[in-house]
Amino acid sequence: MTERWVIHLPVTAPDLLRARILARTAARVLARLSARVEPGGVTVSAEDQQGVRHWVFCDRPLPGGGRCALPPDHTAPCSRRTPWLNRR
């Protein structure tokens, strides 16, 4: 028996785009609170098709370590941080 447990937290959104946005936001916030959060493993699904998962992050490995933080269907080069979060 494993000592690791996975939290399943049902949260609803009106469509896939908003579900991915909410999931990305929640994953980033939770990752700041605990190193045990794995944002790259976050998926969303339709309520009546929970076996059909849609990835929230690209999660490709990056040179020098780390993972891509962009959406799974991005066309820009992989990055640790989304470009729109770099603007300040």
JOURDA-V114101 format. One record per residue. N is the residue number from 1. RES is the residue in one small letter. SS is DSSP state (h for helix, s for strand, l for the rest). Layout:
<<N	RES	SS> <N	RES	SS>>
//
This chain:
<<1	m	l> <2	t	l> <3	e	l> <4	r	l> <5	w	l> <6	v	l> <7	i	l> <8	h	l> <9	l	l> <10	p	l> <11	v	l> <12	t	l> <13	a	l> <14	p	l> <15	d	l> <16	l	h> <17	l	h> <18	r	h> <19	a	h> <20	r	h> <21	i	h> <22	l	h> <23	a	h> <24	r	h> <25	t	h> <26	a	h> <27	a	h> <28	r	h> <29	v	h> <30	l	h> <31	a	h> <32	r	h> <33	l	h> <34	s	l> <35	a	l> <36	r	l> <37	v	l> <38	e	l> <39	p	h> <40	g	h> <41	g	h> <42	v	l> <43	t	s> <44	v	s> <45	s	s> <46	a	s> <47	e	l> <48	d	l> <49	q	s> <50	q	s> <51	g	s> <52	v	s> <53	r	s> <54	h	s> <55	w	s> <56	v	l> <57	f	l> <58	c	l> <59	d	l> <60	r	l> <61	p	s> <62	l	l> <63	p	l> <64	g	l> <65	g	l> <66	g	l> <67	r	s> <68	c	l> <69	a	l> <70	l	l> <71	p	l> <72	p	l> <73	d	l> <74	h	l> <75	t	l> <76	a	l> <77	p	l> <78	c	l> <79	s	l> <80	r	l> <81	r	l> <82	t	l> <83	p	h> <84	w	h> <85	l	h> <86	n	h> <87	r	l> <88	r	l>>
//
